[in-house]
């Protein structure tokens, strides 16, 4: 008798689902270009401040509100305190990207665990857990973030936790929907028959098989977190001086856009390119991981 095979185990000529997804992703020019731009952006933000001619918090009283001046090393000009906008844009990128990635990791851990447990256990446990999600959905997102920030203080680490702890709701719903369908699959029934505990089934079978949609959603959550941090910083509740972020720089540039447009153009361009690349990468991953597209 021929051995039964899982249709998800092999695709095409013996290639696994993940190998096929990688192959299709490599053939997506927009996604690949987005990956290269994001890697370049991250590398520039990490290494750039150390190579920049001026420190991000150094004040030059002779160059206050100066337009871009390559001869003096002010590639993006200076702000109204005489600080180099090139260094501050790169330093702000480090903070914004770090906030986006860290907050996404927090929401990923909470959302995946919550959704997998609720969907797999079902019944009253699922009802209670998802009603709590519905209650949190009814509360204004920015109100909760601002409340946490004001109550616990303006701490950059707290900002990571506050954003991630509030933005896990969508992730939980996505994973729950996947878990509801997966728990009826044959390999889960086989694990039950083999004596595997519920915790082991969730850890070894449910969560790994939800990674496709989760990976796609992560690429969309990172720009959402960056945008949320930028908005909070725009309101003056984010990172504090002398630290900066793209949101802080955009807020400062917006106040001076008529007389000093360079103060707004450069940080806004960095933020816009980053958000666009994450969204294009998310679209590429969605297409690559969709079994219907193979």
Backbone as a ProteinNet text record, in pm:
[ID]
protein_1_A
[PRIMARY]
XXXXXXXXXXXXXXXXXXXXXXXXXXXXXXXXXXXXXXXXXXXXXXXXXXXXXXXXXXXXXXXXXXXXXXXXXXXXXXXXXXXXXXXXXXXXXXXXXXXXXXXXXXXXXXXXXXXXXXXXXXXXXXXXXXXXXXXXXXXXXXXXXXXXXXXXXXXXXXXXXXXXXXXXXXXXXXXXXXXXXXXXXXXXXXXXXXXXXXXXXXXXXXXXXXXXXXXXXXXXXXXXXXXXXXXXXXXXXXXXXXXXXXXXXXXXXXXXXXXXXXXXXXXXXXXXXXXXXXXXXXXXXXXXXXXXXX
[TERTIARY]
85.2	0	89	55.8	134.9	114.6	220.4	214.7	139.8	42.7	-34.3	58	37.1	124.5	42.2	97.1	33.9	49	-61.2	-49.6	32.6	46.3	126.2	274.6	305.6	444.3	530.5	471.3	547.7	466.6	532.5	466.8	555.4	493.2	569.1	653.4	778.5	867.9	940.3	867.2	928.6	971.4	937.4	977.7	878.4	930.2	842.5	768.1	666.2	588.4	677.5	769.5	855.4	954.3	1010.7	1103.3	1033.2	910.3	833.6	800.5	768.3	737	858.9	976.1	1099.2	1127.6	1106.1	1130	1040	910.9	818.4	849.3	895.4	932.1	1052	1148.4	1266.8	1231.9	1120.5	1078.6	989.9	967.3	885	978.8	992.3	1089.9	1058.9	930.5	895.3	933.7	906.6	940.2	1091.3	1165.1	1310	1372.8	1322.7	1373.5	1342.7	1224.8	1188.2	1282.1	1316.1	1408.8	1544.5	1594.4	1724.5	1720.9	1611.8	1600.4	1591.8	1514	1500.9	1632.3	1705.8	1836.4	1932.3	1929.3	2014.2	1975.9	1844.6	1796.2	1837.8	1820.3	1857.9	2008.1	2088	2232.5	2276.1	2212.9	2246.5	2212.3	2096.5	2055.5	2142	2190.7	2273.3	2415.7	2472.8	2613.6	2629.3	2531.9	2542.8	2578	2510.7	2542.8	2688.9	2756	2897.3	2987.5	2939.2	3018.9	2984.2	2875.8	2832.1	2933.6	2946.9	3044.6	3014.7	2886.6	2849.3	2764.2	2776.7	2693.5	2549.9	2455.6	2314.4	2272	2345.9	2308.4	2406.8	2501.6	2598.4	2533.4	2555.4	2495	2600.4	2566.8	2653.5	2580.1	2621.7	2550.7	2570.3	2669.4	2693	2615.6	2539.8	2467.4	2323.1	2260.4	2122.1	2028.5	1940.9	1843.4	1912.1	2023.9	2099.5	2045.4	2033.7	1992.6	2104.4	2077.3	2181.7	2308.8	2421.1	2550.5	2654.4	2688.9	2782.4	2922.8	2958.2	3092.2	3118.5	3018.3	3033.8	2989	2944.3	2903.9	2760.7	2680	2537.5	2457	2451.2	2391.7	2241.8	2173.6	2029.3	1997.9	2099	2077.9	2080.7	2036.8	2033.2	1896.2	1869.4	1742.2	1758.6	1655.5	1660.7	1749.1	1811.9	1911.8	2052.6	2066.5	2197.6	2247.7	2157.7	2198.8	2184.6	2274.7	2280.4	2159.6	2079.6	1959.7	1992.2	2106.2	2144.9	2168	2246.3	2271.1	2143.4	2060.7	1938.3	1836.9	1834.6	1745	1785.7	1917.1	1964.6	1943	1969.2	1945.7	1797.2	1713.1	1569.4	1522.8	1587.6	1554.6	1585.8	1695.4	1729.2	1619.3	1571.3	1466.7	1336	1296.5	1168.5	1167.3	1275.4	1281.5	1285	1358.2	1364.8	1228.8	1158.2	1023.5	931.6	937.4	851.8	877.3	1004	1037.7	1009.4	1047.5	1027.4	879.1	801.6	658.3	590.6	636.7	580.7	611.9	732.5	767.9	679.4	651.8	564.3	424.3	371.2	237	235	346.8	355.1	346.5	423.1	424.2	286.5	227.7	98	-12.2	-16.1	-124.3	-124.8	-7.9	-1.4	-40.4	13.7	-19.9	-168.6	-221.6	-363.2	-454.8	-429.2	-514.8	-507	-386.7	-371.5	-443.4	-430.5	-497.6	-648.8	-697.8	-842.4	-900.9	-837.9	-891	-884.3	-776.7	-762.2	-852.3	-859.3	-940.4	-1089.7	-1127.4	-1267	-1357.8	-1487.9	-1586.2	-1586.3	-1601.3	-1609.9	-1478.4	-1367.5	-1237.2	-1224	-1260.5	-1255.2	-1349.7	-1469.6	-1567.7	-1517.7	-1462.5	-1413.8	-1295.3	-1200.6	-1079.6	-1111.7	-1200	-1231.4	-1324	-1405.2	-1485.6	-1394.2	-1285.9	-1189	-1124	-1095	-1040.5	-1140.5	-1269.3	-1372.1	-1380.5	-1367.3	-1372.7	-1256.1	-1136.6	-1019.5	-1031.2	-1094.9	-1117.4	-1204.8	-1297.4	-1391.2	-1324.8	-1209.1	-1139.5	-1053.2	-1047.7	-966.1	-818.4	-756.5	-616.5	-524.4	-531.6	-440.1	-465.7	-590.4	-619.1	-544.8	-544.9	-476.5	-326	-269.1	-124.7	-86.2	-161.8	-132	-149.1	-253.3	-276.3	-160.6	-115	-1.5	124.9	146.3	265.5	264.3	149.7	139.7	149	85.9	80.4	216.6	287.3	414.9	536.3	516.2	628.8	672.3	749.5	795	926.1	913.4	1029.1	1027.1	1141	1144.8	1112.9	1158.4	1128.5	979.4	920.1	775.7	697.8	751.2	684	676.6	786.1	783.4	670.6	667.4	570.8	428.4	408.2	274	216.2	296	247.2	220.4	315.1	298.4	184.3	166.5	63	-77.1	-88.8	-219.3	-248.1	-144.6	-163.5	-161.6	-181	-180.6	-319.3	-419.9	-557	-581.8	-536.8	-555.2	-479.7	-359.3	-280.3	-353.1	-414	-486.7	-604	-676.3	-791.1	-746.3	-637.6	-587.8	-545.9	-469.2	-420.5	-536.2	-634	-749.7	-822.8	-844.7	-912.3	-836.6	-703.9	-622.8	-631.1	-627.5	-631.1	-763.9	-874.3	-1004.9	-1010.1	-945.2	-944.5	-840.2	-726.8	-618.8	-651.7	-729.1	-752.1	-835.9	-898.8	-976.3	-894.9	-769.6	-687.9	-639.2	-601.6	-565.2	-441.9	-342.5	-219.4	-241.6	-341.4	-374.2	-444.9	-536	-603	-502.2	-403.7	-299.8	-217.2	-189.6	-114.2	-194	-326.2	-410.6	-408.8	-423.7	-424.6	-291	-185.4	-53.3	-25.8	-120.5	-105.7	-43.2	-30.4	27.8	-66	-9.4	-89.9	-137.5	-237.8	-289	-181.2	-99.6	8.4	107.8	139.1	233.9	176.5	47.4	-15.8	-15.3	-46.5	-46.1	94.7	193.5	331.2	391.3	364.1	432	352.9	222.3	141.7	60.7	-6.6	-94.6	-13.4	74.5	150	239	317.3	400.4	319.5	198.2	117.8	42.1	54.8	-5.2	99.1	223.4	331.3	316.6	254.2	237.9	163.8	37	-35.5	30.3	92.1	155.4	272.7	355.9	470	424.1	318.5	264.8	215	143	86.4	195.6	306.4	416.6	472.2	486.5	539.6	445.8	318.2	223.4	212.7	248.4	243	359.5	478.2	595.2	571.2	526.1	499.1	387.6	289.8	183.4	240.3	333.8	397.3	484.5	557.2	640.1	552.3	440.4	349.2	286.1	251.9	193.8	294.7	419.5	523.6	543.8	540.6	557.5	444.7	322.9	208.7	219	259.1	274.2	382.8	494.3	601.6	558.2	474.3	420.4	339.9	271.3	192.7	278.4	407.3	496.7	501.2	448	445	541.3	621.1	713.5	850.7	953.1	1090.7	1116.9	1206.1	1232.7	1374.6	1393.2	1523.9	1628.6	1755	1807	1784.6	1722.5	1689.5	1586	1574.5	1479.3	1428	1326.6	1271.6	1216.9	1176.4	1121.1	995.5	915.9	796.2	828.7	931.6	973.8	1024.1	1105.4	1161.1	1051.8	954.7	844.8	759.8	735.4	658.3	731.2	863.5	941.7	946	962.9	968.5	836.2	724.8	593.2	569.4	627.9	611	691.5	793.4	880.8	883	781.1	785.6	784	726.5	720.2	854	930.8	1059.2	1178	1163.4	1273.9	1220.3	1184.6	1121.9	1210.6	1342.1	1432.6	1418.1	1371.5	1354	1241.9	1149.2	1038	1059.1	1118.2	1127.1	1208	1324.2	1413.9	1361.9	1323.4	1269.2	1138.7	1054.1	928.7	956.5	1058.5	1093.7	1144.1	1227.4	1277.4	1161.9	1069.2	954.5	866.4	838.3	749.7	809.5	938.7	1004.2	1001.1	1026.6	1025.6	886.8	783.9	647.9	609.1	645.9	614.1	682.1	808.5	882.1	824.1	785.5	725.2	593.1	514.7	386.9	406.3	502.8	531.9	585.2	667.7	718.4	604.7	511.1	395.7	312.1	292.5	217.8	290.5	423.6	500.3	496.6	506.2	498.9	360.3	257.3	121.1	104.4	153.5	143.4	229.3	347.5	439.8	388.9	320.1	276.2	134.2	69.1	-68.1	-64.4	-114.4	-110.9	-188.1	-289.4	-368.5	-289.9	-176.4	-97.2	8.2	26	135.1	102.6
-119.8	0	125.1	218.4	341.4	423.1	481.7	560.6	692.3	721	845.4	963.8	1069.3	1184.3	1309.1	1392.9	1520.1	1614.4	1668.6	1756.8	1881	1917.5	2035.2	2001.1	1872.8	1833.3	1850	1827.3	1841	1918.1	1996.7	2077.4	2073.5	2060.6	2058.2	1933.2	1948.6	1835.5	1806.2	1766.6	1726.4	1841.8	1964.2	2076.7	2096.7	2136.9	2163.2	2293.3	2315.3	2438.5	2560.3	2554.8	2669	2693.1	2583.2	2599.9	2660.2	2618.4	2674	2820.3	2853.8	2992.7	3082.4	3033.6	3111	3132.2	3027.2	3038.5	3143.7	3144.3	3242.4	3383.4	3392.3	3523.8	3580.5	3494.2	3539.6	3588	3541	3582.7	3707.2	3760.9	3881.7	4003.2	4080.8	4190.9	4297.8	4328.4	4431.7	4388.5	4262.1	4212.3	4207.8	4161.9	4153.4	4291.9	4386	4522.7	4581.3	4549.3	4597.7	4541.8	4413.8	4352.9	4422.9	4448.4	4514.5	4656.1	4728.5	4865.5	4865.1	4772	4765.5	4728	4633.2	4596.7	4715.8	4785.2	4902.7	5012.2	5032	5132.8	5097.5	4970.1	4927.2	4940.7	4898.4	4911.8	5056.5	5144.5	5286	5346.2	5306.9	5362	5309	5186.2	5128.4	5182.7	5187.2	5225.2	5374.4	5433.9	5572.4	5672.6	5668.7	5768.8	5768.7	5653.2	5647.3	5704.7	5707.8	5756.1	5898.9	5951.4	6086.5	6190.4	6301.1	6404.4	6467.2	6466.9	6532	6437	6448.5	6368.9	6421.2	6329.9	6369.2	6472	6480.4	6575.3	6691.6	6701.2	6811.5	6939	7048.4	7177.6	7267.2	7323	7419.1	7552	7643.8	7771.7	7857.3	7822.9	7899.2	7841.9	7736.5	7673.2	7644.9	7733.9	7714.8	7729.9	7629.3	7630.4	7648.2	7580.6	7590.9	7493.1	7533.8	7439.8	7338.6	7235.6	7136.5	7203.3	7164.4	7223.2	7111.2	7058.6	6946.2	6988.2	7111.7	7157.3	7149.2	7172.6	7169.3	7036.4	6944.5	6812.9	6807.4	6908.3	6907.2	6865.9	6736.1	6685.9	6710.7	6707.6	6732.2	6866.3	6950.3	7075.7	7056.7	7159	7153.7	7197.8	7167.6	7209.5	7345.2	7388.3	7520.8	7526.3	7412.5	7411.8	7390.5	7393.2	7376.2	7232.4	7135.4	6994.3	6935.4	6847.1	6788.5	6698.5	6731.7	6654.3	6518.3	6507.5	6378	6277.1	6315.9	6227.4	6199.8	6300.5	6283.6	6197	6206.2	6120	5974.4	5947.7	5809.7	5759.6	5844.7	5806.2	5783.6	5868.3	5849.5	5721.3	5683	5556.2	5437.7	5445.1	5335.8	5318.5	5430	5422.5	5373.7	5428.7	5391.7	5245.1	5199.1	5058.4	4966.4	5007.9	4925.3	4916.2	5029.7	5028.9	4939	4951.4	4869.9	4721.8	4681.6	4539.6	4485.2	4561.7	4513.7	4504.4	4605.9	4602.4	4490	4464.6	4354.2	4220.4	4205.4	4080.6	4057.7	4165.3	4152.7	4111	4176.8	4142.1	4002.4	3961	3827.4	3719.5	3735.3	3635.6	3624.8	3740.1	3738.6	3691.4	3746.8	3715.8	3571.7	3517.5	3378.6	3282.7	3304.2	3215.6	3223.6	3344.4	3364.1	3301	3330.2	3277.3	3126.8	3069.8	2924.8	2851.4	2902.5	2838.6	2849.7	2968.7	2988.7	2902.5	2899.5	2824	2674.1	2626.6	2481.6	2428.1	2498.3	2448.5	2467.1	2578.8	2600.9	2611.3	2598.9	2598	2724.2	2707.9	2821.8	2897.6	2824.2	2890.9	2987.6	2940.7	3025.4	3144.5	3120.5	3227.4	3336	3296.4	3394.3	3471.9	3400.1	3465.5	3563.2	3524.7	3613.3	3727.8	3709.4	3822.7	3929.3	3886.1	3982.6	4059.4	3989.1	4055.1	4157.3	4120.8	4213.1	4337.7	4318.6	4433	4527.1	4470.8	4553.8	4622.5	4554	4616	4740.4	4739.3	4851.4	4975.1	4958.5	5072.1	5140.8	5273.3	5345.4	5310	5272.2	5228.8	5337.9	5457.5	5563.3	5608.3	5599.7	5636.3	5543.7	5413.8	5318.6	5340.8	5364.5	5387.2	5513.8	5619.7	5745.1	5729.6	5656.1	5634.1	5557.5	5452	5375.5	5460.4	5539.8	5622.9	5728.9	5791.2	5894.4	5832.9	5717.7	5656.8	5603.1	5534.8	5471.5	5556.8	5669.5	5755.2	5736.6	5832.2	5831.1	5754.1	5624	5536.1	5462.3	5457.6	5397.8	5249.1	5179	5036.6	5016.1	5101.9	5093.3	5116.6	5202.6	5228.7	5101.9	5021.3	4893	4805.9	4791.3	4701.9	4752.5	4884.2	4940.8	4919	4945.5	4927.1	4780.1	4693.4	4550.8	4488.2	4530	4470.5	4510.2	4616.8	4660.8	4612	4588.9	4556	4405.7	4322.6	4178.5	4125.7	4210	4163.3	4104.9	4173.9	4122.1	3991.1	3984.3	3861.9	3745.5	3770.3	3664.4	3613.3	3702.2	3660	3578.6	3620.4	3546.6	3405.8	3395.1	3263.6	3176.9	3236.1	3158.7	3096.4	3175.6	3121.4	3005.1	3016.4	2906.4	2784.2	2807.7	2696.1	2621.2	2693.1	2627.6	2528.1	2561.5	2469.2	2359.8	2392.4	2295.2	2183.7	2215.8	2114.4	1998.1	2011.5	1901.8	1821.4	1859.9	1791.7	1656.5	1570.2	1433.3	1425	1511.8	1501.7	1540.3	1627.8	1660.2	1542.3	1478.1	1359.1	1248	1234.9	1133.6	1165.2	1292.4	1330.5	1301	1327.1	1294.5	1143.5	1066.5	920.2	868.9	940.6	899.9	940.5	1006.9	1042.8	1178.6	1262.1	1395.3	1482.9	1561.7	1652.3	1770.6	1842.1	1957.5	2063.8	2084	2182.9	2143.2	2014.6	1967.9	1981.9	1954.1	1968.1	2114.1	2204.1	2346.8	2390.8	2345.1	2389.1	2327.7	2200.5	2129.8	2125.8	2142.4	2125.3	2249.9	2310	2422.7	2547.4	2589.1	2712.9	2704.7	2595.6	2591.4	2600.7	2547.3	2549.3	2679.5	2773.3	2906.1	3008.7	2964.9	3060.3	3134.1	3070.7	3138.6	3269.8	3268.5	3395.4	3487	3428.8	3511.6	3590	3526.2	3594.3	3710.7	3686.8	3794	3908.6	3876.4	3981.7	4057.8	3989.3	4056.5	4168.7	4142.8	4246.4	4365.9	4346.1	4456.6	4521.6	4447	4501.8	4595.1	4562.6	4646.9	4790.8	4814.8	4955.2	5018	4937.7	4991.8	5041.8	4963.4	5004	5128.3	5132.8	5250.4	5374.5	5359.3	5471.5	5513.1	5414.9	5446.7	5521.3	5475.7	5544	5685.4	5700.3	5833.1	5926	5872.6	5955.1	5993.2	5895.7	5926	6030.3	6016.4	6114.3	6249.1	6246.8	6370.8	6445.8	6370.6	6432.7	6474.9	6437.9	6474.8	6374.4	6253.1	6151.9	6035.8	6047.5	5940	5961.8	5938.4	5953.8	6100.5	6124	6259.2	6301.7	6431.8	6487.9	6441.8	6423.1	6450.5	6335.9	6224.2	6117.1	6167.6	6095.1	6137.3	6015.5	6036	5932.7	6002.8	5925.5	5988.7	6067.6	6019.8	6093	6227.4	6230.6	6355.9	6453.7	6403	6490	6543.6	6458.5	6502.9	6608	6586.8	6685.4	6818.7	6812.2	6935.5	7001.1	6919.1	6974.6	7032.5	6973.9	7023.4	7165.3	7197.2	7332.4	7435.3	7388.9	7482.8	7456.8	7387.7	7344.3	7460.3	7574.4	7686.4	7757.3	7763.5	7834.6	7739.6	7616.2	7518.7	7384.1	7371.2	7247.1	7124.8	7142.5	7027.6	6955.7	7027.3	6965.5	6862.5	6874.5	6780.6	6678.7	6720.9	6635.5	6509.6	6521.6	6406.2	6299.7	6334	6227.9	6169.6	6253.8	6202.8	6106.4	6135.2	6046.1	5911.8	5913.3	5788.2	5705	5769.4	5697.3	5642	5721.5	5678.6	5560.4	5566.2	5455.9	5328.3	5339.6	5221.9	5158.2	5240.1	5186.9	5122.7	5185.6	5130.1	4995.5	4985	4859.7	4746.9	4776.4	4673.2	4625.5	4716.3	4676.3	4595.6	4633.2	4555.3	4417.4	4410	4280.5	4194.4	4255	4179.9	4124	4204.1	4155.3	4039.8	4051.6	3944.5	3815.9	3827.1	3708.5	3645.2	3727.9	3674.6	3591.5	3643.4	3569.6	3443.1	3452.8	3339.3	3226	3260.1	3158.4	3111.3	3164.3	3123.2	2993.2	2881.1	2755.2	2760.6	2846.3	2855.9	2914.6	2982.2	3045.7	2952.7	2836.4	2749.1	2685.9
0	0	0	-85.6	-91.2	35.3	78.8	203.3	178.9	269.3	257.3	284.1	208.9	221.7	251.3	333.8	366.3	247.1	192	75.5	101.9	231.1	264.1	277.7	280.8	304.6	180.7	62.9	-60.4	-161.5	-235.9	-338.6	-462.4	-575.6	-698.4	-705.1	-741.4	-758	-627.4	-528.1	-403.3	-315.3	-351.4	-269.3	-155.9	-40.6	72.7	50.5	134.4	126.3	144.6	241.3	269.7	157.3	98.8	-13.2	-133.2	-157	-268.3	-243	-116.6	-82.6	-102	-60.2	-78.5	-226.7	-306.6	-450.2	-513.4	-474.2	-529.8	-479.7	-354.9	-301.6	-376.6	-409.5	-482.8	-622.6	-676.7	-810.2	-806.5	-686.2	-671.9	-663.1	-770.4	-768.3	-664.4	-644	-546.2	-405.2	-371.1	-238.2	-217.1	-317.2	-304.6	-294.1	-374.3	-364	-226.7	-172.8	-39.5	67	54.8	150.5	145.8	23.9	9.7	67.1	39.6	90.8	243.2	299.6	445.2	511.5	452.3	506.5	498.8	385	372.1	470.1	489.4	583.7	726.6	763.7	898.2	920	819.3	831.9	843.2	764.8	769.5	905.2	959.9	1089.6	1203.6	1190.9	1297	1291.9	1171.4	1157.8	1132.6	1063.1	1020.7	1129.4	1246.6	1349.1	1393	1382	1420	1311.3	1186.4	1074.6	1035.8	1089.4	1054.4	1103.3	1033	1072.7	1208	1248.9	1373.6	1458.4	1588.8	1679.7	1674.7	1702	1689.3	1794	1906.7	2011.8	2024.4	1928.9	1931.9	1879	1950.1	1914.7	1850.4	1734.6	1665.8	1660.3	1747	1755.4	1630.7	1548.5	1425.4	1306.4	1328.1	1216.7	1255.2	1325.7	1367.5	1247.8	1230.3	1119.2	984.4	967.6	843.1	740	613	507.8	481.7	401.1	371.3	321.4	383	350.4	352.3	233.5	225.4	266.4	243.4	276	426.2	506.2	652.6	712.8	627.8	677.6	724.5	695.4	733	609.6	582.9	459.4	452.9	569.3	574	638.2	661.1	730.1	881.7	953.3	1099.7	1149.4	1277.3	1335.6	1403	1476	1536.7	1660.3	1695.5	1802.5	1748.1	1616	1555.9	1554.8	1564.1	1563.9	1423.6	1389.9	1255.9	1230.8	1129.2	1100.3	1037	969.9	913.9	1026.2	1125.7	1239.7	1316.9	1332.9	1410.3	1335.2	1202.8	1125.9	1137.8	1131.5	1146.1	1288.6	1387	1526.4	1550.5	1491.4	1504.3	1439.1	1327.8	1263.8	1352.2	1426.1	1519.3	1622.7	1677	1778.8	1718.6	1603.7	1543.1	1501.1	1438.1	1396.7	1517.9	1621.3	1742	1809.4	1816.3	1873.8	1792.2	1659.7	1574.2	1589.8	1590.6	1600.9	1740.8	1844.6	1981.2	2015.3	1978.3	2006.4	1929.4	1807	1729	1793.5	1847.3	1916.6	2038	2113.1	2229.7	2186.4	2083.4	2036.1	1975.3	1915.8	1856.5	1963.6	2070.8	2178	2242.9	2278.7	2346.2	2252	2131.3	2038.5	1991.7	1958.9	1911.8	2023.3	2142.8	2254.4	2288.3	2296.1	2331.6	2227.1	2100.4	1994.7	1981.3	1995.4	1983.3	2095.7	2217.9	2332	2318.4	2284.4	2273	2162.1	2046.4	1934.2	1955.2	2015.9	2032.8	2143.2	2255.9	2367.9	2340.4	2278.3	2243.5	2364.8	2341.9	2449.6	2532.3	2663.3	2753.3	2760.9	2753.5	2758	2641	2523.4	2404.4	2418.5	2468.3	2482.8	2577.7	2691.3	2790.1	2734.3	2674.7	2624.3	2512.2	2421.9	2309.9	2349.3	2455.3	2501.9	2562.2	2625.7	2677.4	2562.2	2454	2335.4	2281.3	2277.4	2228.7	2316.3	2447.6	2538.7	2511.6	2494.7	2468.1	2332.3	2235.7	2105.8	2117.6	2212.8	2226.5	2285.3	2348.1	2407.9	2302.6	2301.7	2203	2218.7	2109.3	2111.8	2165.4	2107.1	2146.9	2289.7	2335.2	2474.3	2570.7	2539.9	2627.3	2627.5	2508.5	2500.5	2576	2555.7	2624.5	2775	2816.4	2958.9	3022.1	2956	3008.3	3013.5	2908.6	2904.4	3014.1	3034.8	3137.7	3277.6	3296.9	3430.2	3472.9	3380.1	3416	3382.5	3316.5	3282.6	3139	3090.9	2951.9	2942.8	2941.2	2935.3	2803	2734.4	2602.1	2607.8	2713.5	2726.8	2749.7	2831.9	2855.5	2727	2640.8	2513.8	2429.6	2430.2	2359.7	2412.3	2544.6	2608.2	2589	2603.5	2592.3	2453.1	2350.8	2213.9	2184.3	2224.1	2195.8	2273.2	2399.2	2483	2438.7	2359.9	2313.5	2172.1	2094.1	1951.8	1924.5	2025	2003.2	1967.5	1970	1953.1	1814	1710.2	1574.2	1555.4	1611.3	1600.6	1666.8	1782.1	1852.4	1769.3	1705.5	1623.7	1502.4	1440.2	1324.1	1363.1	1470.5	1514.6	1563.3	1630.7	1676.5	1558.5	1453.1	1335.4	1273.8	1269.5	1217.2	1308.6	1441.3	1535.8	1529.2	1507.4	1498.1	1382.6	1271.7	1158.1	1173.6	1235.9	1248.6	1347.7	1452.1	1555.5	1506.3	1388.7	1330.6	1229.7	1207.3	1107.9	1158.6	1063.7	1097	1185.7	1160.4	1238.6	1385	1411.5	1549.9	1616.2	1543.7	1596.7	1623.8	1535.6	1556.5	1681.3	1703.4	1823.2	1949.1	1945	2059.5	2085.1	1976.8	1991.7	2044.6	2014.8	2063.6	2207	2270.4	2410.9	2435.7	2333.4	2351.9	2434.4	2522.3	2604.4	2519.8	2573.3	2500.4	2482.3	2586.4	2575.4	2467.7	2459.6	2358.2	2218.2	2202.3	2070.1	2025.9	2118.5	2084.9	2046	2122.5	2099.2	1973.2	1948.3	1839.7	1709.3	1715.9	1595.1	1558.3	1656.8	1625.6	1589.2	1679.9	1656.7	1531.7	1511.8	1389.5	1261.3	1259.2	1136.8	1116.1	1209.4	1189.6	1145.6	1127.6	1102.3	969.5	870.4	742.1	754.4	799.1	818.1	920.1	1022.9	1126.3	1068.1	985.7	925.6	839	762	678.3	764.8	870.5	955.5	1029.8	1063.2	1131	1044.1	913.8	824.3	814.3	844.7	845	982.5	1087.1	1222.6	1250.4	1197.6	1221.5	1176	1051.3	1014.8	1096.3	1139.3	1224.4	1356.5	1414.6	1539.2	1520.5	1408.7	1381	1366.9	1297	1278	1410.9	1494.3	1625.4	1712.2	1710.5	1787.8	1736.2	1603.8	1545.2	1588.2	1592.8	1633	1780.9	1864.7	2007.4	2028.7	1956.1	1967.7	1912.3	1807.7	1751.9	1857.3	1944.9	2052	2170.3	2167.4	2276.1	2389.7	2368.3	2473.4	2446.7	2341.9	2307.1	2366.9	2286.3	2333.5	2364	2458.2	2505.6	2469.5	2462.4	2431.5	2533.5	2490.5	2355.7	2257.3	2302.4	2209.1	2109	2001	1898.4	1824	1745	1657.6	1534.6	1436	1316.6	1349.6	1443	1482.7	1545.3	1630.6	1693.4	1587.7	1495	1391.5	1298.8	1266.3	1180.5	1251.8	1380.6	1457.2	1461.8	1481.6	1486	1348.7	1243.4	1109	1062.6	1108.2	1067.9	1117.6	1232.5	1286.9	1207.6	1133.5	1062.8	912.9	862.2	722.6	623.2	658.9	565.7	550.8	656.9	652	639.8	690.2	687.2	640.4	513.6	465.9	478.4	476.7	488.6	622.5	724.8	856.4	855.7	760.5	749.5	638.3	527.4	409.2	436.4	497.6	510.8	607.3	731.1	818.8	766.5	703.6	647.7	532.8	450.8	340	392.7	494.9	553.7	607.3	678.6	734.2	623	520.9	412.4	336.2	307.3	234.8	318.2	446.9	533.8	539.2	557.4	562.6	429.7	318.4	186.9	165.9	205	186.1	270.9	393.4	478.1	418.6	365.1	305.7	177.4	94.8	-26	10.2	114.4	159.2	211.8	284	333.5	220.4	115.5	-0.6	-68.4	-78.8	-139.8	-59.6	71.6	156.7	152.6	146.2	137	11.1	-100.5	-226	-223.5	-162.7	-161.5	-73.1	36.4	132.1	106.6	6	-26	-107.6	-51.9	-125.1	-256.3	-264.8	-386.8	-502.7	-471.3	-575.9	-633.4	-575.2	-620.7	-755.3
[MASK]
++++++++++++++++++++++++++++++++++++++++++++++++++++++++++++++++++++++++++++++++++++++++++++++++++++++++++++++++++++++++++++++++++++++++++++++++++++++++++++++++++++++++++++++++++++++++++++++++++++++++++++++++++++++++++++++++++++++++++++++++++++++++++++++++++++++++++++++++++++++++++++++++++++++

